Amino acid sequence: MERQIMLFLVAALLLLGVLLGTAAHLPVPVALAAAAAIAGWLLIFAIREHRHKVGGTTR
């Protein structure tokens, strides 16, 4: 379980790094849309983890 969470976070950071690297070559609205998509992805992940810890459910 911990390994899956860690892999998910590494993938999110990798994607963020790639998009930040290419952001210099993209128009600002495209870079902002990509940043919003990543932020939404991480927000959904955080909500799911919070519910898992509070609810005490197993996956």
C-alpha positions in Angstrom: 0.0 0.0 0.0 2.7 2.5 1.0 4.6 1.6 -2.2 1.6 2.4 -4.4 1.2 5.8 -2.7 4.8 6.6 -3.1 4.8 5.6 -6.8 1.7 7.8 -7.3 3.4 10.8 -5.7 6.6 10.2 -7.7 4.6 10.1 -10.9 2.8 13.3 -10.0 6.1 15.1 -9.2 7.6 13.8 -12.4 4.7 15.0 -14.5 4.8 18.4 -12.7 8.5 18.6 -13.5 8.1 17.8 -17.1 5.3 20.3 -17.5 7.3 23.0 -15.7 10.2 22.3 -18.0 8.0 22.7 -21.1 6.1 25.6 -19.6 8.8 28.0 -20.9 7.8 26.9 -24.5 4.0 27.0 -24.0 1.6 29.9 -24.0 0.6 31.0 -20.5 -3.0 29.8 -20.7 -1.9 26.3 -21.7 0.6 26.1 -18.9 -2.0 27.3 -16.4 -4.5 24.7 -17.6 -1.9 22.0 -17.2 -1.1 23.2 -13.7 -4.8 23.3 -12.8 -5.2 19.7 -14.1 -2.2 18.5 -11.9 -3.5 20.4 -8.9 -6.9 18.8 -9.3 -5.3 15.3 -9.6 -3.4 15.9 -6.4 -6.5 17.3 -4.6 -8.5 14.2 -5.5 -5.7 12.0 -4.2 -5.5 14.0 -1.0 -9.2 13.7 -0.4 -9.2 10.0 -1.1 -6.3 9.5 1.4 -8.0 11.6 4.0 -11.3 9.6 3.7 -9.3 6.4 3.9 -7.6 7.4 7.1 -10.7 8.9 8.8 -13.1 6.2 7.7 -10.7 3.4 8.6 -11.8 1.4 5.5 -9.5 -1.0 3.8 -8.7 -1.1 0.1 
